[in-house]
Amino acid sequence: MRKFLSVILLIFVVQFSIGQELNASVSINADRMTDVNPQIFKNLETKVREFLNSTKWTNEKYLPNEKIECNFFINVAKFNNNNIEATLQVQSSRPIYNSTYSSPVININDQDFNFRFLEFEQLIYDQNSFTSNLVSVLAFYANVIIGLDKDTFEEMSGTTYLTNASNIVNVAQTSGYAGWSQNAKSNNNRYFLITDLLSNTYTSYRKALYIYHNEGLDVMYNNPKEGKEVITNSISELAKIQKVRPNAILTRGFFDAKTDEIVQIFTGGPTTNNANLLETLNRISPLNSRKWNKIR
């Protein structure tokens, strides 16, 4: 009987672990809230982490080692009657073939993360309705993370989940919360991010993600020089956006995640001709010119 129960328990554990797509860590900085019970933010941190990691975002089965590593950093600026004004930094990475290294895929800083939080209210995601801004923002980035992660393994394969993120934007636009509208003062918000990701104008961004990771980094274990050359080609692919949309949000986002990694790749290992690479990098990301100067 005990053996039977152990088998049942094992099956349950395996079934539970095969499913959810994210392995998200959540960190909340509320140091400025000196007059608020800190337990509120500990509860918020726990609920956000459980929501991200227990919600089933796709119809696919993810093994534990296939879950997407991601980080959500919430920096609280104001708290008033359960209303929170904060910023949110979202990062994700994906493992590189035949290595212990994980490459950063996205690094997004959302300046419009405002929401109402009730400690004992459940966070429930309904893709067809707006239940809270907290839920909608988290669900939006969960789908963006999954969509772009898939793009790194198979060209343009993340469209389904980017479309889900776009649907979240459409539903949330009537909420009145900032970050969902095309009428914002800045184009650096969720509306413009997902619109650009699904636009044919910016297809080169998603193609570059695939070339960079799947055809570049993933081959470096067996052929580091070839991997470097392919990564150079991926940056040339990304540069196509510069011709039609200089300083595009996706180009900036690419280098927010990748600048340090690119410098590391091209300052070690077998040498390649980096003249064209440096010209391209300085042209499409001049703000990082001091870092590009480390590449020889």
VOPAGU-2260 file (C-alpha; in pm, 1 decimal, decimal comma):
REM VOPAGU-2260
SITE   aa  ch    i         X         Y         Z
SITE  MET   A    0       0,0       0,0       0,0
SITE  ARG   A    1     281,8     240,7      90,4
SITE  LYS   A    2     459,0     159,4    -238,8
SITE  PHE   A    3     134,0     222,4    -427,9
SITE  LEU   A    4      90,8     561,5    -261,9
SITE  SER   A    5     453,5     648,7    -340,8
SITE  VAL   A    6     395,9     571,5    -708,8
SITE  ILE   A    7      81,7     785,1    -713,8
SITE  LEU   A    8     269,1    1069,6    -545,5
SITE  LEU   A    9     555,5    1039,6    -796,9
SITE  ILE   A   10     313,0    1050,8   -1089,9
SITE  PHE   A   11     146,6    1357,5    -942,1
SITE  VAL   A   12     480,2    1534,7    -893,8
SITE  VAL   A   13     592,9    1454,6   -1248,3
SITE  GLN   A   14     261,8    1566,5   -1397,5
SITE  PHE   A   15     270,0    1886,4   -1198,2
SITE  SER   A   16     627,7    1963,4   -1298,5
SITE  ILE   A   17     560,7    1899,9   -1668,3
SITE  GLY   A   18     355,2    2193,3   -1781,6
SITE  GLN   A   19     418,0    2541,7   -1659,3
SITE  GLU   A   20     656,1    2725,2   -1888,3
SITE  LEU   A   21     828,7    2982,3   -1668,5
SITE  ASN   A   22    1081,3    2958,7   -1391,4
SITE  ALA   A   23    1041,5    3316,6   -1275,2
SITE  SER   A   24    1216,4    3482,8    -986,5
SITE  VAL   A   25    1050,0    3791,2    -841,2
SITE  SER   A   26    1213,0    4065,6    -637,9
SITE  ILE   A   27    1043,0    4372,4    -491,7
SITE  ASN   A   28    1224,4    4680,5    -371,4
SITE  ALA   A   29     998,9    4882,4    -139,9
SITE  ASP   A   30    1269,7    5050,0      67,8
SITE  ARG   A   31    1114,5    5392,5      15,9
SITE  MET   A   32     785,1    5279,3     175,5
SITE  THR   A   33     891,5    5341,2     536,0
SITE  ASP   A   34     534,7    5392,7     662,5
SITE  VAL   A   35     384,1    5077,8     506,1
SITE  ASN   A   36     372,9    4730,7     658,3
SITE  PRO   A   37     651,8    4541,7     473,5
SITE  GLN   A   38     445,8    4221,7     489,9
SITE  ILE   A   39     227,3    4366,8     213,7
SITE  PHE   A   40     517,4    4361,5     -28,6
SITE  LYS   A   41     629,8    4014,9      82,0
SITE  ASN   A   42     279,5    3890,3       6,6
SITE  LEU   A   43     284,8    4069,5    -328,1
SITE  GLU   A   44     618,3    3909,3    -415,0
SITE  THR   A   45     487,7    3563,8    -330,1
SITE  LYS   A   46     164,6    3607,9    -524,4
SITE  VAL   A   47     339,2    3739,9    -834,8
SITE  ARG   A   48     590,1    3455,1    -831,3
SITE  GLU   A   49     319,1    3191,8    -784,3
SITE  PHE   A   50     103,3    3348,1   -1054,1
SITE  LEU   A   51     384,2    3351,6   -1311,2
SITE  ASN   A   52     505,7    3001,5   -1233,6
SITE  SER   A   53     174,7    2819,9   -1182,4
SITE  THR   A   54     -29,7    2965,4   -1468,2
SITE  LYS   A   55     -40,5    2745,9   -1779,8
SITE  TRP   A   56      49,7    2987,1   -2060,2
SITE  THR   A   57      58,6    2741,7   -2350,7
SITE  ASN   A   58     -89,8    2408,4   -2455,6
SITE  GLU   A   59     257,3    2253,7   -2472,9
SITE  LYS   A   60     439,7    2039,0   -2220,3
SITE  TYR   A   61     758,8    2184,4   -2077,4
SITE  LEU   A   62     996,2    1955,1   -1889,0
SITE  PRO   A   63    1153,2    2109,3   -1576,5
SITE  ASN   A   64    1483,2    2168,6   -1758,1
SITE  GLU   A   65    1298,7    2338,4   -2045,8
SITE  LYS   A   66    1136,1    2608,2   -1835,9
SITE  ILE   A   67    1231,8    2961,8   -1931,6
SITE  GLU   A   68    1449,3    3139,8   -1679,0
SITE  CYS   A   69    1322,6    3493,8   -1620,2
SITE  ASN   A   70    1338,1    3771,9   -1362,4
SITE  PHE   A   71    1081,7    4031,3   -1259,2
SITE  PHE   A   72    1215,7    4326,1   -1058,4
SITE  ILE   A   73     951,2    4558,2    -911,0
SITE  ASN   A   74    1063,8    4892,7    -772,3
SITE  VAL   A   75     785,7    5054,8    -568,0
SITE  ALA   A   76     771,0    5434,2    -580,7
SITE  LYS   A   77     433,9    5505,0    -413,7
SITE  PHE   A   78     174,0    5323,2    -206,3
SITE  ASN   A   79    -162,4    5478,4    -126,4
SITE  ASN   A   80    -478,9    5294,8     -24,3
SITE  ASN   A   81    -366,3    4971,3    -190,5
SITE  ASN   A   82    -271,9    5154,9    -508,7
SITE  ILE   A   83      89,5    5099,4    -609,4
SITE  GLU   A   84     301,4    5302,7    -849,2
SITE  ALA   A   85     612,7    5118,1    -957,0
SITE  THR   A   86     850,1    5033,4   -1236,1
SITE  LEU   A   87     906,9    4682,5   -1364,1
SITE  GLN   A   88    1220,5    4534,2   -1515,1
SITE  VAL   A   89    1172,8    4208,8   -1703,0
SITE  GLN   A   90    1459,6    3984,7   -1809,3
SITE  SER   A   91    1475,0    3643,3   -1969,5
SITE  SER   A   92    1747,3    3411,4   -2092,5
SITE  ARG   A   93    1783,8    3085,9   -2280,6
SITE  PRO   A   94    2044,5    2809,5   -2246,2
SITE  ILE   A   95    2316,4    2771,9   -2507,7
SITE  TYR   A   96    2380,2    2430,2   -2661,9
SITE  ASN   A   97    2656,2    2223,1   -2504,5
SITE  SER   A   98    2735,7    2480,4   -2236,0
SITE  THR   A   99    2631,9    2594,9   -1892,0
SITE  TYR   A  100    2586,1    2948,5   -2022,3
SITE  SER   A  101    2249,5    3121,4   -2055,8
SITE  SER   A  102    2220,3    3407,5   -2302,4
SITE  PRO   A  103    2002,5    3710,5   -2220,2
SITE  VAL   A  104    1711,1    3747,7   -2460,5
SITE  ILE   A  105    1516,8    4044,7   -2325,9
SITE  ASN   A  106    1583,0    4321,5   -2076,6
SITE  ILE   A  107    1283,2    4554,2   -2063,2
SITE  ASN   A  108    1223,8    4843,3   -1823,4
SITE  ASP   A  109     853,2    4927,0   -1794,5
SITE  GLN   A  110     800,6    5271,2   -1641,0
SITE  ASP   A  111     419,5    5247,3   -1620,0
SITE  PHE   A  112     358,2    4963,0   -1377,8
SITE  ASN   A  113      70,3    5097,7   -1169,1
SITE  PHE   A  114    -188,6    4869,5   -1011,8
SITE  ARG   A  115    -418,9    4801,6    -718,9
SITE  PHE   A  116    -317,8    4518,9    -487,7
SITE  LEU   A  117    -542,8    4353,5    -230,1
SITE  GLU   A  118    -352,7    4104,5     -15,5
SITE  PHE   A  119    -618,6    3833,7      -7,7
SITE  GLU   A  120    -738,5    3867,0    -364,2
SITE  GLN   A  121    -646,6    3583,9    -601,0
SITE  LEU   A  122    -457,9    3662,6    -920,7
SITE  ILE   A  123    -655,1    3492,4   -1196,4
SITE  TYR   A  124    -582,1    3532,1   -1565,8
SITE  ASP   A  125    -871,0    3547,3   -1814,3
SITE  GLN   A  126    -747,1    3625,0   -2165,4
SITE  ASN   A  127   -1086,1    3761,6   -2265,7
SITE  SER   A  128   -1136,2    4010,7   -1983,9
SITE  PHE   A  129    -950,9    4267,9   -1777,5
SITE  THR   A  130    -946,3    4157,7   -1413,6
SITE  SER   A  131    -664,6    4380,3   -1284,4
SITE  ASN   A  132    -371,9    4575,5   -1422,2
SITE  LEU   A  133    -131,4    4363,7   -1220,3
SITE  VAL   A  134    -258,6    4046,0   -1385,9
SITE  SER   A  135    -267,2    4199,1   -1734,0
SITE  VAL   A  136      88,8    4335,0   -1719,6
SITE  LEU   A  137     229,3    4007,4   -1587,1
SITE  ALA   A  138      37,8    3804,5   -1846,1
SITE  PHE   A  139     155,7    4037,8   -2121,2
SITE  TYR   A  140     522,2    3989,7   -2036,0
SITE  ALA   A  141     479,7    3615,1   -1980,1
SITE  ASN   A  142     357,7    3582,0   -2338,4
SITE  VAL   A  143     630,6    3811,5   -2473,7
SITE  ILE   A  144     894,6    3604,2   -2292,6
SITE  ILE   A  145     758,0    3277,9   -2433,1
SITE  GLY   A  146     712,5    3418,1   -2783,3
SITE  LEU   A  147    1064,5    3558,5   -2812,1
SITE  ASP   A  148    1216,1    3250,6   -2649,7
SITE  LYS   A  149    1054,9    3039,6   -2921,4
SITE  ASP   A  150    1188,0    3278,0   -3186,0
SITE  THR   A  151    1542,5    3200,2   -3071,5
SITE  PHE   A  152    1495,6    2827,4   -3143,6
SITE  GLU   A  153    1287,6    2840,7   -3462,7
SITE  GLU   A  154    1251,0    3141,7   -3689,4
SITE  MET   A  155     930,6    3339,4   -3624,7
SITE  SER   A  156     782,6    3051,8   -3421,4
SITE  GLY   A  157     668,9    3271,8   -3132,7
SITE  THR   A  158     392,4    3449,2   -3324,2
SITE  THR   A  159     108,7    3273,9   -3139,0
SITE  TYR   A  160     225,1    3405,1   -2801,9
SITE  LEU   A  161     309,1    3751,2   -2929,2
SITE  THR   A  162     -43,7    3760,4   -3069,1
SITE  ASN   A  163    -172,1    3662,8   -2724,4
SITE  ALA   A  164      22,2    3957,6   -2581,3
SITE  SER   A  165    -133,8    4184,8   -2843,9
SITE  ASN   A  166    -481,1    4062,5   -2743,8
SITE  ILE   A  167    -401,4    4147,6   -2381,1
SITE  VAL   A  168    -315,3    4502,1   -2493,2
SITE  ASN   A  169    -644,2    4531,3   -2683,0
SITE  VAL   A  170    -847,4    4419,8   -2381,4
SITE  ALA   A  171    -652,9    4637,2   -2134,4
SITE  GLN   A  172    -674,5    4958,4   -2336,6
SITE  THR   A  173   -1017,0    5040,8   -2195,0
SITE  SER   A  174    -887,4    5015,3   -1836,3
SITE  GLY   A  175    -741,8    5366,8   -1832,3
SITE  TYR   A  176    -407,5    5246,9   -1696,3
SITE  ALA   A  177     -92,1    5384,9   -1852,8
SITE  GLY   A  178     123,1    5176,9   -2085,4
SITE  TRP   A  179    -147,4    5026,8   -2305,4
SITE  SER   A  180    -225,8    5314,3   -2540,1
SITE  GLN   A  181     -83,8    5444,0   -2866,7
SITE  ASN   A  182    -171,0    5795,0   -2747,1
SITE  ALA   A  183     101,6    5796,1   -2481,9
SITE  LYS   A  184     360,8    6073,3   -2474,0
SITE  SER   A  185     636,4    5818,5   -2535,4
SITE  ASN   A  186     648,3    5525,3   -2776,7
SITE  ASN   A  187     832,7    5321,1   -2516,0
SITE  ASN   A  188     539,0    5128,2   -2377,0
SITE  ARG   A  189     363,5    4791,4   -2407,7
SITE  TYR   A  190     142,1    4899,0   -2696,6
SITE  PHE   A  191     432,7    4999,5   -2917,8
SITE  LEU   A  192     647,7    4706,1   -2809,5
SITE  ILE   A  193     398,9    4442,6   -2920,6
SITE  THR   A  194     287,3    4637,8   -3227,5
SITE  ASP   A  195     647,2    4652,0   -3347,0
SITE  LEU   A  196     713,3    4285,4   -3266,9
SITE  LEU   A  197     422,3    4181,5   -3489,7
SITE  SER   A  198     490,3    4435,9   -3765,1
SITE  ASN   A  199     646,2    4328,8   -4095,3
SITE  THR   A  200     860,1    4642,6   -4071,8
SITE  TYR   A  201    1052,6    4487,1   -3782,7
SITE  THR   A  202    1071,8    4125,2   -3898,6
SITE  SER   A  203    1450,3    4158,5   -3903,5
SITE  TYR   A  204    1453,9    4183,1   -3523,7
SITE  ARG   A  205    1293,7    3843,4   -3480,5
SITE  LYS   A  206    1502,6    3689,2   -3756,6
SITE  ALA   A  207    1815,1    3828,8   -3592,5
SITE  LEU   A  208    1718,6    3661,6   -3263,0
SITE  TYR   A  209    1703,6    3324,0   -3436,9
SITE  ILE   A  210    2028,1    3366,6   -3633,2
SITE  TYR   A  211    2214,0    3503,6   -3328,5
SITE  HIS   A  212    2113,5    3222,0   -3092,6
SITE  ASN   A  213    2036,1    2911,5   -3295,1
SITE  GLU   A  214    2286,7    2951,1   -3575,9
SITE  GLY   A  215    2544,5    3157,5   -3386,7
SITE  LEU   A  216    2577,9    3088,5   -3014,9
SITE  ASP   A  217    2455,7    2728,4   -3040,9
SITE  VAL   A  218    2735,8    2634,1   -3282,8
SITE  MET   A  219    3017,2    2804,3   -3094,8
SITE  TYR   A  220    3094,8    2494,1   -2888,7
SITE  ASN   A  221    3196,8    2303,8   -3203,4
SITE  ASN   A  222    3310,0    2594,6   -3419,2
SITE  PRO   A  223    3362,2    2924,5   -3233,3
SITE  LYS   A  224    3490,6    3110,3   -3537,9
SITE  GLU   A  225    3189,3    3013,9   -3747,2
SITE  GLY   A  226    2961,6    3109,5   -3457,3
SITE  LYS   A  227    3119,2    3454,8   -3441,2
SITE  GLU   A  228    3075,2    3505,1   -3814,0
SITE  VAL   A  229    2709,5    3407,3   -3793,8
SITE  ILE   A  230    2651,9    3644,9   -3500,7
SITE  THR   A  231    2805,0    3920,1   -3713,3
SITE  ASN   A  232    2550,5    3831,9   -3983,1
SITE  SER   A  233    2267,1    3850,1   -3729,7
SITE  ILE   A  234    2368,3    4204,3   -3635,2
SITE  SER   A  235    2373,5    4293,9   -4005,5
SITE  GLU   A  236    2018,6    4156,5   -4024,7
SITE  LEU   A  237    1917,2    4373,1   -3729,2
SITE  ALA   A  238    2075,4    4676,4   -3897,8
SITE  LYS   A  239    1811,0    4659,9   -4170,9
SITE  ILE   A  240    1569,5    4819,9   -3925,5
SITE  GLN   A  241    1796,2    5123,6   -3891,2
SITE  LYS   A  242    1739,2    5212,4   -4254,9
SITE  VAL   A  243    1363,7    5249,5   -4209,6
SITE  ARG   A  244    1326,3    5321,2   -3835,3
SITE  PRO   A  245    1637,2    5475,8   -3676,2
SITE  ASN   A  246    1657,0    5430,6   -3298,1
SITE  ALA   A  247    1366,5    5183,7   -3299,8
SITE  ILE   A  248    1249,8    5048,3   -2965,0
SITE  LEU   A  249    1335,6    4692,2   -3069,8
SITE  THR   A  250    1688,3    4783,4   -3173,9
SITE  ARG   A  251    1743,2    4958,6   -2841,6
SITE  GLY   A  252    1595,3    4661,1   -2659,9
SITE  PHE   A  253    1824,2    4419,5   -2838,9
SITE  PHE   A  254    2132,7    4603,7   -2719,1
SITE  ASP   A  255    1991,9    4655,5   -2369,7
SITE  ALA   A  256    2008,2    4277,7   -2342,6
SITE  LYS   A  257    2307,3    4197,3   -2560,2
SITE  THR   A  258    2575,9    4469,2   -2545,7
SITE  ASP   A  259    2797,6    4313,9   -2279,0
SITE  GLU   A  260    2758,4    3968,6   -2430,4
SITE  ILE   A  261    2859,1    4090,0   -2778,5
SITE  VAL   A  262    3170,0    4256,4   -2637,7
SITE  GLN   A  263    3260,5    3936,5   -2452,0
SITE  ILE   A  264    3212,9    3720,8   -2762,0
SITE  PHE   A  265    3434,6    3933,5   -2984,6
SITE  THR   A  266    3712,8    4004,2   -2736,4
SITE  GLY   A  267    3806,3    3640,2   -2681,1
SITE  GLY   A  268    3858,3    3319,1   -2873,2
SITE  PRO   A  269    3956,4    3290,7   -3239,5
SITE  THR   A  270    4003,0    3621,4   -3417,1
SITE  THR   A  271    3775,8    3741,1   -3695,0
SITE  ASN   A  272    3769,6    4048,5   -3915,9
SITE  ASN   A  273    3561,1    4285,9   -3704,0
SITE  ALA   A  274    3584,7    4601,4   -3915,5
SITE  ASN   A  275    3237,0    4567,8   -4067,2
SITE  LEU   A  276    3093,1    4456,5   -3734,2
SITE  LEU   A  277    3229,0    4763,8   -3554,6
SITE  GLU   A  278    3098,7    4995,6   -3825,2
SITE  THR   A  279    2753,8    4841,1   -3797,1
SITE  LEU   A  280    2747,6    4846,3   -3416,6
SITE  ASN   A  281    2854,5    5210,8   -3396,5
SITE  ARG   A  282    2596,8    5306,6   -3656,3
SITE  ILE   A  283    2294,3    5136,5   -3502,8
SITE  SER   A  284    2391,9    5166,1   -3134,3
SITE  PRO   A  285    2616,0    5473,1   -3097,4
SITE  LEU   A  286    2532,9    5509,4   -2726,5
SITE  ASN   A  287    2741,0    5197,6   -2664,4
SITE  SER   A  288    3041,3    5316,6   -2863,5
SITE  ARG   A  289    3269,7    5310,9   -2558,3
SITE  LYS   A  290    3195,8    4943,2   -2512,9
SITE  TRP   A  291    3234,2    4868,9   -2883,0
SITE  ASN   A  292    3584,6    5018,6   -2861,8
SITE  LYS   A  293    3686,1    4715,1   -2653,9
SITE  ILE   A  294    3636,2    4497,2   -2961,3
SITE  ARG   A  295    3952,5    4465,5   -3169,3
